[in-house]
Amino acid sequence: MKGKEQKLEKSKTVSPIGPNEDLKGAGPTSNHSLAQIEGKPKKSALRENIEAIIVAIVLALFIRTFVVQAFKIPSGSMLNTLLIGDHILVNKFIYGVRLPFAGTVLIPVTEPKHDDIVVFKFPEDPSKDFIKRVVGVEGDTIEIRNKKVYVNGDLKESDFAIYLDPYVQHSEQNRDNLGPFKVPENSIFVMGDNRDHSYDSRFWGFVDVKDLKGKAFMIYWSWNGENKESFMDYVRWDRIFQRLK
């Protein structure tokens, strides 16, 4: 059953005289040199502010591209691990430092592991970002029988998965029965924790590791847009700074 998926969304004063310069007994030449230094035009406040803004923008882009990026959860496919309105932080370099846009790994770090919560480019529309949990990695044999997930022949017990629909589907949708099949090279098989309401690898196939954006590791803010109680209840205070696992 296809759940609603959406696109995952700092003055300085420069002293004209160095700390080691000695002005005692300075002759004409030294006075002339000092006058030249003192006569050097200063940067305008506007220019200094522009430079500070540019540096801040470049630093922010660097952090967003290579270190950490924030995302907001728009759908319920990862319930109850992630709720609609959760704002999360994603480690961008854990799976390697990548060349922007191309996705080529420049400096390898680690490989995706079972149960990692990953953000990736949606294979059917790379302009969209999806978030799911890793169920199978390269070389694993995956099978789903009556909602139960088997990895390499072993039943995969999960404290994260929830099933809200008691009905077991036997159809071409492959939600509750699928495989067995082997995860190909440089690929992962992912599923949402809300197993009955997640559009994931069961329907559109594998995720290429080059399309991984990172691993989610923390909820830094959570907003309950469906709150109908007091104003203070709009914020899910107990979820702020909660680490993901």
C-alpha positions as CSV (number, residue, x, y, z in Angstrom):
1,M,0.0,0.0,0.0
2,K,1.5,3.2,-1.0
3,G,1.8,5.7,1.8
4,K,2.0,9.5,1.2
5,E,5.6,10.3,0.4
6,Q,7.0,13.8,-0.1
7,K,10.2,15.4,-0.7
8,L,12.2,14.9,2.1
9,E,13.6,19.9,3.4
10,K,28.9,35.2,11.8
11,S,34.8,43.0,12.8
12,K,38.1,42.9,13.2
13,T,40.4,45.7,13.9
14,V,43.7,45.5,12.2
15,S,46.5,47.1,14.2
16,P,48.9,49.1,11.8
17,I,51.8,48.2,14.0
18,G,53.0,44.6,14.5
19,P,53.6,43.4,18.0
20,N,57.4,43.1,17.4
21,E,58.0,46.5,15.9
22,D,60.1,48.9,18.1
23,L,59.5,52.6,17.5
24,K,62.1,53.9,19.9
25,G,64.8,55.9,18.2
26,A,63.1,55.6,14.8
27,G,64.7,57.8,12.2
28,P,63.2,59.5,9.1
29,T,62.9,56.3,7.2
30,S,61.0,54.6,9.9
31,N,58.7,57.6,10.3
32,H,58.1,57.6,6.5
33,S,57.3,53.9,6.6
34,L,54.9,54.4,9.5
35,A,53.1,57.2,7.7
36,Q,52.6,54.9,4.7
37,I,51.1,52.3,6.9
38,E,48.9,54.7,8.7
39,G,47.8,56.2,5.5
40,K,46.6,52.9,4.1
41,P,42.9,53.0,3.4
42,K,40.6,51.0,5.7
43,K,37.9,48.7,4.6
44,S,34.4,50.2,4.7
45,A,31.9,48.7,7.1
46,L,29.8,47.7,4.2
47,R,32.6,45.7,2.6
48,E,33.5,44.0,5.9
49,N,29.8,43.0,6.3
50,I,29.6,41.7,2.8
51,E,32.8,39.6,3.3
52,A,31.5,38.2,6.6
53,I,28.2,37.2,4.9
54,I,30.0,35.5,2.0
55,V,32.2,33.6,4.4
56,A,29.2,32.5,6.4
57,I,27.4,31.3,3.3
58,V,30.4,29.3,2.0
59,L,30.8,27.7,5.5
60,A,27.1,26.9,5.7
61,L,27.1,25.3,2.2
62,F,30.2,23.3,3.1
63,I,28.6,22.0,6.3
64,R,25.4,21.2,4.5
65,T,27.2,19.4,1.6
66,F,29.8,17.4,3.5
67,V,29.0,17.3,7.3
68,V,25.3,17.5,8.4
69,Q,22.0,18.4,6.9
70,A,18.6,19.0,8.3
71,F,15.4,17.3,7.1
72,K,11.7,17.5,8.0
73,I,9.5,14.3,8.1
74,P,6.4,14.9,6.0
75,S,4.8,11.4,6.1
76,G,4.0,8.5,8.4
77,S,6.0,5.8,6.6
78,M,8.6,5.6,9.5
79,L,6.1,5.5,12.4
80,N,6.7,5.1,15.3
81,T,10.4,5.9,15.0
82,L,9.8,9.2,13.2
83,L,6.6,11.2,13.5
84,I,5.1,13.7,11.0
85,G,6.7,17.0,12.0
86,D,9.9,15.6,13.3
87,H,13.0,17.6,12.2
88,I,16.1,15.5,12.0
89,L,19.8,15.8,11.5
90,V,21.6,13.6,8.9
91,N,25.3,12.7,9.0
92,K,26.5,13.4,5.4
93,F,30.0,11.9,5.6
94,I,29.4,8.6,7.4
95,Y,29.2,6.7,4.1
96,G,32.1,8.6,2.6
97,V,33.0,12.1,1.4
98,R,31.3,12.4,-1.9
99,L,31.7,14.6,-5.0
100,P,28.7,17.0,-5.1
101,F,26.0,16.2,-7.6
102,A,27.9,13.2,-9.1
103,G,27.7,11.1,-5.9
104,T,31.2,9.6,-6.5
105,V,32.9,8.7,-3.2
106,L,36.2,10.6,-2.8
107,I,37.1,9.4,0.7
108,P,35.4,6.1,1.8
109,V,34.4,5.9,5.5
110,T,31.9,3.2,6.3
111,E,29.3,1.1,4.4
112,P,25.6,1.1,5.2
113,K,24.6,-1.4,7.8
114,H,21.5,-3.3,8.8
115,D,19.0,-1.1,10.6
116,D,20.6,2.2,9.6
117,I,18.1,4.9,9.0
118,V,19.1,6.4,5.7
119,V,18.2,9.4,3.5
120,F,18.6,8.9,-0.2
121,K,17.5,10.1,-3.6
122,F,14.3,8.4,-4.6
123,P,15.1,6.1,-7.5
124,E,12.0,6.9,-9.5
125,D,12.5,10.7,-9.0
126,P,16.0,11.8,-7.8
127,S,14.6,15.3,-7.1
128,K,12.9,13.8,-4.0
129,D,14.5,12.6,-0.8
130,F,13.2,9.5,0.9
131,I,14.0,8.1,4.4
132,K,13.8,4.4,5.2
133,R,15.6,1.7,7.3
134,V,18.2,-0.6,5.8
135,V,16.9,-4.2,5.8
136,G,19.3,-5.8,3.4
137,V,22.8,-5.0,2.1
138,E,24.9,-6.2,-0.8
139,G,24.9,-10.0,-1.0
140,D,21.9,-10.6,1.4
141,T,19.1,-12.8,0.4
142,I,15.7,-11.3,1.3
143,E,12.3,-12.9,1.6
144,I,9.0,-11.7,2.9
145,R,6.4,-14.3,3.9
146,N,3.1,-13.2,5.3
147,K,4.6,-9.9,6.6
148,K,7.6,-11.6,8.2
149,V,11.0,-10.6,6.9
150,Y,13.8,-13.1,6.5
151,V,17.4,-12.1,5.8
152,N,19.7,-14.9,4.6
153,G,17.1,-17.5,5.8
154,D,16.8,-16.1,9.3
155,L,13.7,-14.4,10.6
156,K,14.5,-10.7,11.2
157,E,12.9,-9.7,14.5
158,S,12.6,-5.9,14.8
159,D,11.5,-3.7,17.6
160,F,11.0,-0.9,15.1
161,A,8.5,-2.4,12.7
162,I,4.8,-1.9,13.3
163,Y,1.9,-3.5,11.4
164,L,-1.4,-1.6,11.4
165,D,-3.3,-3.7,8.9
166,P,-4.1,-7.3,10.1
167,Y,-4.9,-8.3,6.5
168,V,-2.2,-10.2,4.6
169,Q,-2.1,-9.3,1.0
170,H,-1.6,-11.9,-1.7
171,S,-1.3,-9.8,-4.8
172,E,1.2,-8.3,-7.3
173,Q,1.8,-5.4,-4.9
174,N,4.3,-7.5,-3.0
175,R,3.6,-5.8,0.3
176,D,3.4,-8.9,2.5
177,N,4.9,-11.6,0.3
178,L,8.0,-11.2,-1.8
179,G,11.1,-13.1,-2.9
180,P,13.4,-14.7,-2.2
181,F,16.0,-12.5,-4.1
182,K,19.6,-11.4,-3.6
183,V,20.6,-7.8,-3.0
184,P,22.9,-6.8,-5.9
185,E,26.3,-5.2,-5.7
186,N,26.5,-1.6,-4.4
187,S,22.9,-1.7,-3.5
188,I,20.6,-1.8,-0.4
189,F,17.1,-3.0,0.3
190,V,15.1,-0.6,2.5
191,M,11.7,-0.6,4.2
192,G,9.7,1.9,6.3
193,D,9.1,1.0,9.9
194,N,5.4,1.5,9.3
195,R,5.4,-1.7,7.2
196,D,1.8,-1.6,6.0
197,H,1.9,2.0,4.9
198,S,5.3,2.6,3.4
199,Y,6.3,2.9,-0.3
200,D,9.7,1.3,-0.3
201,S,12.0,-1.3,-1.9
202,R,9.2,-3.8,-2.0
203,F,7.5,-1.8,-4.7
204,W,10.3,0.0,-6.6
205,G,13.4,-2.0,-6.0
206,F,16.9,-1.3,-4.6
207,V,18.7,1.9,-3.6
208,D,22.1,2.4,-5.3
209,V,24.6,3.3,-2.5
210,K,25.8,6.3,-4.6
211,D,22.4,7.8,-4.1
212,L,22.7,7.8,-0.3
213,K,22.7,11.2,1.3
214,G,23.5,10.1,4.8
215,K,22.4,8.5,8.0
216,A,19.8,10.1,10.3
217,F,21.1,10.3,13.9
218,M,19.0,12.8,15.9
219,I,15.7,14.6,16.2
220,Y,16.4,18.2,17.0
221,W,12.9,19.5,16.9
222,S,9.4,18.1,16.7
223,W,6.2,20.0,15.8
224,N,2.7,18.4,16.3
225,G,0.6,20.1,13.6
226,E,-2.4,18.1,14.5
227,N,-2.5,19.3,18.1
228,K,-5.9,20.4,19.3
229,E,-4.9,21.0,23.0
230,S,-2.9,23.9,24.5
231,F,-0.4,25.9,22.5
232,M,2.5,24.3,24.5
233,D,1.4,20.9,23.2
234,Y,2.4,21.8,19.6
235,V,6.0,21.0,20.5
236,R,6.8,17.4,21.3
237,W,9.3,18.4,24.1
238,D,10.1,14.7,24.9
239,R,11.4,14.2,21.3
240,I,13.8,17.1,21.2
241,F,17.5,16.0,20.9
242,Q,16.4,12.3,20.9
243,R,19.0,10.1,19.3
244,L,17.8,7.7,16.6
245,K,18.5,4.0,16.5
